[in-house]
């Protein structure tokens, strides 16, 4: 069976793209202007995947994607990184240690608590370098997660 291509009613692929550098990506239609290296929720929409800003209101099942270095214009189709090594991912100013899990909690990237991958529902990345700033080098897990509140 062949892959379904883009049409007037299908705007993104259902497939995850895997690159030779160990990264993985989901194609989305941007819900608004996406800021470079910032995290966004990825949900299925009427014609393919769409991005969304995180809110603290509800726990949600979603992929977490990091916008590419150049950012993305509203309504444009783009690939957001969901897995593999990611440098300078934008976060709130938090202090992480190597191997510590990061999770999506109350609409923001937070530490999962503890210096090792804990497997919590909301965990989506592991710090690959210690940081006490608002940008972190991480390894993204590439799986759909359940955010926490």
N, CA, C and O atoms as a DFTB+ gen file, in Angstrom:
596 C
 N C O
     1  1       0.849      -1.164       0.000
     2  2       0.000       0.000       0.000
     3  2       0.900       1.233       0.000
     4  3       1.837       1.311       0.794
     5  1       0.633       2.179      -0.862
     6  2       1.428       3.397      -0.970
     7  2       1.011       4.446       0.046
     8  3      -0.071       4.381       0.629
     9  1       1.885       5.403       0.240
    10  2       1.598       6.508       1.163
    11  2       0.609       7.475       0.533
    12  3       0.599       7.655      -0.685
    13  1      -0.219       8.095       1.357
    14  2      -1.158       9.105       0.890
    15  2      -0.407      10.430       0.796
    16  3       0.240      10.846       1.757
    17  1      -0.487      11.088      -0.342
    18  2       0.192      12.362      -0.528
    19  2      -0.665      13.520      -0.077
    20  3      -1.832      13.350       0.277
    21  1      -0.075      14.700      -0.095
    22  2      -0.809      15.911       0.270
    23  2      -1.787      16.260      -0.840
    24  3      -1.488      16.130      -2.027
    25  1      -2.960      16.704      -0.421
    26  2      -4.005      17.108      -1.358
    27  2      -4.661      18.367      -0.808
    28  3      -4.175      18.954       0.158
    29  1      -5.745      18.773      -1.412
    30  2      -6.462      19.937      -0.886
    31  2      -7.134      19.623       0.450
    32  3      -7.512      20.540       1.179
    33  1      -7.287      18.344       0.776
    34  2      -7.912      17.969       2.045
    35  2      -6.952      17.277       3.013
    36  3      -7.336      16.981       4.145
    37  1      -5.723      17.014       2.598
    38  2      -4.705      16.432       3.479
    39  2      -3.484      17.351       3.411
    40  3      -2.838      17.466       2.369
    41  1      -3.174      18.013       4.552
    42  2      -2.125      19.041       4.536
    43  2      -0.787      18.583       5.102
    44  3       0.244      19.188       4.807
    45  1      -0.785      17.520       5.913
    46  2       0.474      17.016       6.471
    47  2       0.498      15.501       6.386
    48  3      -0.541      14.850       6.274
    49  1       1.689      14.960       6.440
    50  2       1.820      13.518       6.440
    51  2       1.497      12.956       7.825
    52  3       1.613      13.673       8.819
    53  1       1.102      11.715       7.902
    54  2       0.883      11.031       9.176
    55  2       2.191      10.431       9.692
    56  3       2.282      10.047      10.858
    57  1       3.185      10.350       8.839
    58  2       4.436       9.689       9.171
    59  2       5.359      10.575      10.001
    60  3       5.312      11.802       9.913
    61  1       6.191       9.936      10.802
    62  2       7.279      10.618      11.494
    63  2       8.501      10.536      10.591
    64  3       8.812       9.471      10.057
    65  1       9.190      11.650      10.420
    66  2      10.418      11.680       9.611
    67  2      11.609      11.384      10.522
    68  3      11.753      11.991      11.583
    69  1      12.453      10.454      10.103
    70  2      13.653      10.108      10.860
    71  2      14.871      10.500      10.028
    72  3      15.041      10.016       8.910
    73  1      15.723      11.380      10.574
    74  2      16.903      11.851       9.846
    75  2      18.155      11.090      10.278
    76  3      18.182      10.479      11.345
    77  1      19.183      11.134       9.446
    78  2      20.430      10.409       9.689
    79  2      21.163      10.875      10.944
    80  3      21.993      10.136      11.475
    81  1      20.874      12.092      11.432
    82  2      21.549      12.602      12.632
    83  2      20.875      12.144      13.930
    84  3      21.238      12.608      15.011
    85  1      19.896      11.234      13.828
    86  2      19.230      10.702      15.015
    87  2      18.032      11.500      15.472
    88  3      17.461      11.203      16.522
    89  1      17.638      12.500      14.717
    90  2      16.477      13.311      15.079
    91  2      15.220      12.761      14.409
    92  3      15.294      12.090      13.379
    93  1      14.055      13.057      15.013
    94  2      12.784      12.697      14.393
    95  2      11.860      13.910      14.442
    96  3      11.977      14.770      15.315
    97  1      10.935      13.957      13.479
    98  2      10.163      15.169      13.220
    99  2       8.723      14.833      12.865
   100  3       8.454      13.780      12.286
   101  1       7.789      15.728      13.213
   102  2       6.391      15.652      12.781
   103  2       6.083      16.906      11.969
   104  3       6.462      18.015      12.346
   105  1       5.394      16.713      10.854
   106  2       4.982      17.836      10.018
   107  2       3.674      18.401      10.563
   108  3       2.746      17.653      10.871
   109  1       3.608      19.735      10.680
   110  2       2.428      20.407      11.231
   111  2       2.085      21.642      10.411
   112  3       2.909      22.158       9.656
   113  1       0.858      22.101      10.574
   114  2       0.462      23.430      10.125
   115  2       0.505      24.311      11.363
   116  3      -0.117      23.989      12.375
   117  1       1.233      25.422      11.293
   118  2       1.418      26.314      12.447
   119  2       0.123      27.032      12.787
   120  3      -0.516      27.627      11.919
   121  1      -0.261      26.972      14.064
   122  2      -1.490      27.626      14.533
   123  2      -1.329      29.142      14.636
   124  3      -2.321      29.871      14.668
   125  1      -0.110      29.609      14.686
   126  2       0.259      31.021      14.803
   127  2       1.744      31.099      14.503
   128  3       2.338      30.099      14.101
   129  1       2.355      32.251      14.684
   130  2       3.803      32.340      14.492
   131  2       4.490      31.500      15.565
   132  3       4.224      31.678      16.754
   133  1       5.373      30.584      15.155
   134  2       6.081      29.725      16.097
   135  2       7.479      30.285      16.335
   136  3       8.217      30.559      15.389
   137  1       7.834      30.452      17.599
   138  2       9.136      31.000      17.985
   139  2      10.199      29.916      17.906
   140  3       9.979      28.787      18.344
   141  1      11.339      30.261      17.352
   142  2      12.444      29.313      17.194
   143  2      12.796      28.642      18.508
   144  3      12.872      29.295      19.548
   145  1      13.014      27.323      18.457
   146  2      13.502      26.503      19.569
   147  2      12.545      26.439      20.755
   148  3      12.951      26.062      21.854
   149  1      11.275      26.803      20.546
   150  2      10.259      26.782      21.596
   151  2       9.387      25.539      21.431
   152  3       9.184      25.059      20.316
   153  1       8.872      25.021      22.552
   154  2       8.039      23.820      22.518
   155  2       6.584      24.146      22.207
   156  3       6.042      25.162      22.642
   157  1       5.968      23.240      21.432
   158  2       4.549      23.350      21.087
   159  2       3.917      21.968      21.138
   160  3       4.583      20.959      20.905
   161  1       2.620      21.929      21.447
   162  2       1.859      20.689      21.383
   163  2       1.584      20.373      19.917
   164  3       1.417      21.278      19.099
   165  1       1.537      19.095      19.594
   166  2       1.185      18.650      18.246
   167  2      -0.018      17.727      18.365
   168  3       0.033      16.694      19.032
   169  1      -1.122      18.129      17.694
   170  2      -2.373      17.381      17.723
   171  2      -2.821      17.054      16.302
   172  3      -2.431      17.741      15.357
   173  1      -3.643      16.002      16.142
   174  2      -4.276      15.798      14.840
   175  2      -5.353      16.855      14.634
   176  3      -6.085      17.203      15.561
   177  1      -5.437      17.353      13.429
   178  2      -6.479      18.322      13.077
   179  2      -7.370      17.750      11.992
   180  3      -7.306      16.553      11.713
   181  1      -8.189      18.569      11.381
   182  2      -9.131      18.104      10.364
   183  2      -8.449      17.600       9.109
   184  3      -8.979      16.726       8.423
   185  1      -7.272      18.144       8.799
   186  2      -6.608      17.758       7.546
   187  2      -5.175      17.284       7.766
   188  3      -4.446      17.072       6.796
   189  1      -4.762      17.114       9.004
   190  2      -3.396      16.693       9.320
   191  2      -3.021      17.226      10.693
   192  3      -3.876      17.696      11.443
   193  1      -1.743      17.149      11.013
   194  2      -1.285      17.624      12.321
   195  2      -1.216      19.146      12.379
   196  3      -0.891      19.805      11.391
   197  1      -1.529      19.693      13.557
   198  2      -1.453      21.131      13.803
   199  2      -0.685      21.369      15.107
   200  3      -0.641      20.506      15.984
   201  1      -0.086      22.550      15.214
   202  2       0.597      22.925      16.455
   203  2      -0.394      23.649      17.359
   204  3      -1.453      24.096      16.919
   205  1      -0.023      23.752      18.634
   206  2      -0.836      24.509      19.597
   207  2       0.073      24.969      20.720
   208  3       1.040      24.293      21.069
   209  1      -0.246      26.126      21.281
   210  2       0.479      26.607      22.453
   211  2       0.011      25.799      23.662
   212  3      -1.133      25.349      23.709
   213  1       0.891      25.620      24.629
   214  2       0.518      24.905      25.848
   215  2      -0.256      25.822      26.781
   216  3       0.003      27.023      26.855
   217  1      -1.212      25.232      27.493
   218  2      -1.948      25.954      28.528
   219  2      -1.894      25.130      29.811
   220  3      -1.647      23.925      29.775
   221  1      -2.122      25.776      30.920
   222  2      -2.106      25.095      32.209
   223  2      -3.457      24.465      32.537
   224  3      -3.594      23.790      33.558
   225  1      -4.445      24.676      31.691
   226  2      -5.813      24.297      32.013
   227  2      -6.055      22.790      32.107
   228  3      -6.709      22.332      33.044
   229  1      -5.548      22.028      31.170
   230  2      -5.892      20.606      31.100
   231  2      -4.666      19.745      30.843
   232  3      -3.698      20.184      30.221
   233  1      -4.723      18.507      31.336
   234  2      -3.747      17.514      30.923
   235  2      -4.142      17.076      29.514
   236  3      -5.329      16.910      29.230
   237  1      -3.161      16.888      28.630
   238  2      -3.446      16.567      27.240
   239  2      -2.486      15.501      26.729
   240  3      -1.306      15.502      27.079
   241  1      -2.996      14.588      25.896
   242  2      -2.142      13.641      25.188
   243  2      -1.676      14.332      23.912
   244  3      -2.501      14.775      23.113
   245  1      -0.371      14.429      23.713
   246  2       0.143      15.100      22.514
   247  2       1.607      14.753      22.305
   248  3       2.275      14.240      23.203
   249  1       2.089      15.038      21.120
   250  2       3.528      15.069      20.887
   251  2       3.996      16.447      21.320
   252  3       3.230      17.410      21.279
   253  1       5.249      16.543      21.736
   254  2       5.837      17.850      22.000
   255  2       6.878      18.085      20.915
   256  3       7.811      17.301      20.744
   257  1       6.698      19.174      20.191
   258  2       7.601      19.512      19.103
   259  2       8.342      20.799      19.401
   260  3       7.805      21.711      20.029
   261  1       9.579      20.860      18.943
   262  2      10.407      22.062      19.088
   263  2      10.509      22.712      17.713
   264  3      10.912      22.077      16.739
   265  1      10.137      23.988      17.653
   266  2      10.165      24.726      16.382
   267  2      11.600      24.843      15.871
   268  3      12.530      24.937      16.671
   269  1      11.793      24.840      14.554
   270  2      13.133      24.951      13.984
   271  2      13.770      26.308      14.269
   272  3      13.084      27.256      14.651
   273  1      15.086      26.392      14.081
   274  2      15.874      27.583      14.419
   275  2      15.339      28.868      13.788
   276  3      15.459      29.930      14.398
   277  1      14.765      28.812      12.616
   278  2      14.276      30.015      11.957
   279  2      12.876      30.430      12.353
   280  3      12.397      31.470      11.899
   281  1      12.192      29.635      13.200
   282  2      10.804      29.922      13.508
   283  2       9.904      29.544      12.346
   284  3      10.393      29.107      11.304
   285  1       8.596      29.703      12.507
   286  2       7.630      29.323      11.475
   287  2       6.522      30.369      11.449
   288  3       6.037      30.787      12.500
   289  1       6.123      30.792      10.255
   290  2       5.032      31.758      10.104
   291  2       3.681      31.089      10.305
   292  3       3.512      29.909       9.999
   293  1       2.732      31.837      10.815
   294  2       1.378      31.350      11.029
   295  2       0.795      30.779       9.737
   296  3       0.883      31.401       8.678
   297  1       0.197      29.583       9.835
   298  2      -0.430      28.948       8.684
   299  2       0.511      28.179       7.790
   300  3       0.064      27.458       6.898
   301  1       1.812      28.318       8.010
   302  2       2.795      27.604       7.188
   303  2       2.899      26.145       7.638
   304  3       2.629      25.816       8.793
   305  1       3.289      25.292       6.715
   306  2       3.567      23.903       7.036
   307  2       5.044      23.780       7.337
   308  3       5.878      24.297       6.593
   309  1       5.378      23.092       8.436
   310  2       6.777      22.964       8.850
   311  2       6.961      21.668       9.624
   312  3       5.997      21.036      10.055
   313  1       8.218      21.291       9.787
   314  2       8.567      20.104      10.569
   315  2       9.048      20.544      11.946
   316  3       9.974      21.348      12.054
   317  1       8.413      20.012      13.019
   318  2       8.839      20.269      14.389
   319  2       9.568      19.029      14.908
   320  3       9.132      17.901      14.675
   321  1      10.668      19.245      15.604
   322  2      11.454      18.132      16.114
   323  2      10.779      17.524      17.338
   324  3      10.430      18.236      18.279
   325  1      10.596      16.197      17.323
   326  2       9.977      15.503      18.459
   327  2      10.936      14.526      19.131
   328  3      10.685      14.104      20.260
   329  1      12.025      14.158      18.465
   330  2      12.915      13.154      19.033
   331  2      14.370      13.411      18.706
   332  3      14.694      14.075      17.721
   333  1      15.254      12.868      19.559
   334  2      16.691      12.947      19.338
   335  2      17.317      14.176      19.959
   336  3      16.658      14.923      20.682
   337  1      18.603      14.384      19.674
   338  2      19.318      15.506      20.286
   339  2      18.804      16.859      19.800
   340  3      18.586      17.061      18.605
   341  1      18.614      17.780      20.743
   342  2      18.110      19.120      20.431
   343  2      18.899      20.124      21.257
   344  3      18.890      20.063      22.486
   345  1      19.571      21.037      20.597
   346  2      20.373      22.043      21.286
   347  2      19.570      23.319      21.509
   348  3      18.792      23.738      20.652
   349  1      19.771      23.931      22.683
   350  2      19.202      25.242      23.008
   351  2      17.678      25.306      22.990
   352  3      17.110      26.308      22.556
   353  1      17.010      24.252      23.453
   354  2      15.557      24.287      23.576
   355  2      15.184      25.344      24.621
   356  3      15.725      25.351      25.727
   357  1      14.262      26.229      24.263
   358  2      13.860      27.327      25.143
   359  2      12.974      26.800      26.271
   360  3      12.040      26.033      26.036
   361  1      13.279      27.219      27.489
   362  2      12.490      26.855      28.671
   363  2      12.371      28.085      29.568
   364  3      12.937      29.138      29.278
   365  1      11.635      27.933      30.645
   366  2      11.720      28.921      31.717
   367  2      13.126      28.776      32.289
   368  3      13.808      27.797      31.986
   369  1      13.571      29.711      33.095
   370  2      14.893      29.618      33.699
   371  2      14.860      28.560      34.799
   372  3      14.405      28.823      35.912
   373  1      15.348      27.357      34.476
   374  2      15.394      26.250      35.422
   375  2      16.814      25.699      35.465
   376  3      17.592      25.900      34.533
   377  1      17.147      25.007      36.542
   378  2      18.473      24.431      36.707
   379  2      18.377      22.920      36.576
   380  3      17.728      22.256      37.384
   381  1      19.026      22.384      35.557
   382  2      18.988      20.941      35.325
   383  2      20.384      20.350      35.461
   384  3      21.386      21.052      35.319
   385  1      20.436      19.056      35.738
   386  2      21.693      18.310      35.759
   387  2      21.636      17.272      34.649
   388  3      20.555      16.912      34.184
   389  1      22.777      16.801      34.232
   390  2      22.842      15.802      33.162
   391  2      22.022      14.570      33.561
   392  3      22.169      14.053      34.668
   393  1      21.180      14.116      32.675
   394  2      20.367      12.933      32.906
   395  2      19.024      13.200      33.550
   396  3      18.223      12.279      33.710
   397  1      18.761      14.444      33.923
   398  2      17.490      14.780      34.564
   399  2      16.382      14.899      33.525
   400  3      16.576      15.468      32.451
   401  1      15.222      14.354      33.863
   402  2      14.079      14.423      32.953
   403  2      13.404      15.777      33.033
   404  3      13.328      16.392      34.097
   405  1      12.915      16.230      31.889
   406  2      12.101      17.438      31.817
   407  2      10.701      17.013      31.420
   408  3      10.528      16.076      30.640
   409  1       9.701      17.702      31.955
   410  2       8.314      17.368      31.662
   411  2       7.528      18.624      31.324
   412  3       7.991      19.740      31.564
   413  1       6.344      18.438      30.769
   414  2       5.448      19.555      30.490
   415  2       4.437      19.589      31.621
   416  3       3.567      18.723      31.713
   417  1       4.554      20.599      32.490
   418  2       3.706      20.705      33.676
   419  2       3.086      22.103      33.737
   420  3       3.797      23.107      33.674
   421  1       1.787      22.160      33.857
   422  2       1.048      23.438      33.906
   423  2       1.398      24.356      32.731
   424  3       1.500      25.573      32.891
   425  1       1.575      23.770      31.572
   426  2       1.824      24.542      30.364
   427  2       3.245      25.031      30.177
   428  3       3.499      25.831      29.276
   429  1       4.191      24.572      31.009
   430  2       5.587      25.018      30.896
   431  2       6.538      23.839      31.114
   432  3       6.199      22.866      31.789
   433  1       7.721      23.947      30.535
   434  2       8.756      22.942      30.746
   435  2       9.223      23.045      32.192
   436  3       9.532      24.134      32.677
   437  1       9.272      21.911      32.874
   438  2       9.669      21.862      34.280
   439  2      10.549      20.642      34.508
   440  3      10.596      19.739      33.672
   441  1      11.242      20.616      35.631
   442  2      12.049      19.463      36.001
   443  2      11.125      18.380      36.533
   444  3      10.176      18.668      37.261
   445  1      11.405      17.132      36.166
   446  2      10.561      16.029      36.611
   447  2      10.851      15.640      38.057
   448  3      10.087      14.889      38.663
   449  1      11.952      16.146      38.611
   450  2      12.292      15.830      39.999
   451  2      13.190      14.613      40.062
   452  3      12.756      13.506      39.745
   453  1      14.413      14.796      40.460
   454  2      15.370      13.699      40.493
   455  2      16.326      13.790      39.332
   456  3      16.055      14.465      38.339
   457  1      17.427      13.120      39.455
   458  2      18.488      13.240      38.456
   459  2      18.479      12.113      37.435
   460  3      19.487      11.887      36.765
   461  1      17.377      11.409      37.303
   462  2      17.323      10.324      36.319
   463  2      15.952      10.295      35.663
   464  3      14.986      10.843      36.195
   465  1      15.875       9.656      34.510
   466  2      14.604       9.487      33.819
   467  2      13.675       8.718      34.742
   468  3      14.004       7.617      35.183
   469  1      12.520       9.291      35.034
   470  2      11.610       8.679      35.989
   471  2      10.424       7.988      35.317
   472  3       9.701       7.226      35.960
   473  1      10.225       8.250      34.038
   474  2       9.131       7.620      33.320
   475  2       7.768       8.191      33.631
   476  3       6.757       7.533      33.386
   477  1       7.711       9.416      34.170
   478  2       6.418      10.033      34.437
   479  2       5.682      10.284      33.127
   480  3       6.301      10.396      32.069
   481  1       4.362      10.369      33.204
   482  2       3.542      10.586      32.010
   483  2       3.942      11.836      31.246
   484  3       3.888      11.850      30.016
   485  1       4.344      12.889      31.955
   486  2       4.611      14.185      31.338
   487  2       6.057      14.356      30.873
   488  3       6.379      15.360      30.238
   489  1       6.937      13.395      31.177
   490  2       8.354      13.515      30.793
   491  2       8.501      13.372      29.275
   492  3       7.945      12.455      28.670
   493  1       9.258      14.293      28.671
   494  2       9.434      14.263      27.220
   495  2      10.879      14.470      26.786
   496  3      11.178      14.327      25.600
   497  1      11.781      14.800      27.697
   498  2      13.171      15.079      27.321
   499  2      14.102      14.773      28.488
   500  3      13.676      14.712      29.642
   501  1      15.370      14.584      28.170
   502  2      16.407      14.340      29.164
   503  2      17.511      15.356      28.920
   504  3      17.953      15.540      27.787
   505  1      17.957      16.020      29.989
   506  2      19.042      16.999      29.867
   507  2      20.339      16.279      29.506
   508  3      20.704      15.286      30.136
   509  1      21.030      16.787      28.487
   510  2      22.316      16.207      28.087
   511  2      23.490      17.036      28.581
   512  3      24.637      16.596      28.506
   513  1      23.211      18.233      29.086
   514  2      24.217      19.093      29.714
   515  2      23.552      19.819      30.879
   516  3      22.359      20.117      30.837
   517  1      24.333      20.099      31.915
   518  2      23.809      20.887      33.032
   519  2      23.568      22.316      32.560
   520  3      24.334      22.849      31.757
   521  1      22.501      22.934      33.062
   522  2      22.185      24.304      32.674
   523  2      21.418      24.990      33.796
   524  3      20.624      24.362      34.496
   525  1      21.665      26.283      33.956
   526  2      20.875      27.082      34.907
   527  2      20.310      28.297      34.186
   528  3      20.203      29.382      34.757
   529  1      19.954      28.098      32.938
   530  2      19.502      29.202      32.096
   531  2      18.125      28.889      31.515
   532  3      17.420      28.005      32.001
   533  1      17.755      29.621      30.476
   534  2      16.465      29.405      29.818
   535  2      16.627      28.728      28.460
   536  3      15.741      28.812      27.609
   537  1      17.750      28.062      28.262
   538  2      17.954      27.233      27.078
   539  2      18.677      25.967      27.535
   540  3      19.637      26.029      28.303
   541  1      18.203      24.824      27.054
   542  2      18.744      23.545      27.499
   543  2      19.064      22.647      26.314
   544  3      18.331      22.611      25.326
   545  1      20.177      21.921      26.430
   546  2      20.494      20.869      25.477
   547  2      19.852      19.600      26.010
   548  3      20.088      19.209      27.154
   549  1      19.032      18.950      25.170
   550  2      18.253      17.803      25.622
   551  2      18.246      16.696      24.574
   552  3      18.650      16.889      23.427
   553  1      17.778      15.544      25.005
   554  2      17.443      14.451      24.100
   555  2      15.943      14.272      24.214
   556  3      15.439      13.913      25.278
   557  1      15.218      14.521      23.117
   558  2      13.760      14.421      23.100
   559  2      13.346      12.965      22.919
   560  3      13.936      12.254      22.106
   561  1      12.331      12.508      23.673
   562  2      11.957      11.084      23.632
   563  2      11.204      10.689      22.362
   564  3      11.271       9.528      21.960
   565  1      10.492      11.611      21.721
   566  2       9.834      11.311      20.444
   567  2       8.529      10.544      20.548
   568  3       8.008      10.079      19.534
   569  1       7.994      10.403      21.741
   570  2       6.741       9.668      21.944
   571  2       5.628      10.622      22.365
   572  3       5.892      11.704      22.890
   573  1       4.398      10.217      22.133
   574  2       3.252      10.993      22.615
   575  2       3.245      10.898      24.138
   576  3       3.484       9.828      24.699
   577  1       2.972      12.015      24.801
   578  2       2.982      12.048      26.273
   579  2       1.653      12.603      26.790
   580  3       0.828      13.090      26.016
   581  1       1.460      12.524      28.101
   582  2       0.321      13.127      28.764
   583  2       0.861      14.249      29.635
   584  3       1.560      13.989      30.614
   585  1       0.549      15.487      29.295
   586  2       1.031      16.623      30.088
   587  2       0.365      16.583      31.457
   588  3      -0.656      15.919      31.636
   589  1       0.946      17.295      32.427
   590  2       0.378      17.285      33.774
   591  2      -0.047      18.678      34.203
   592  3       0.393      19.680      33.638
   593  1      -0.905      18.727      35.205
   594  2      -1.365      20.004      35.752
   595  2      -1.106      20.040      37.245
   596  3      -1.421      21.032      37.902
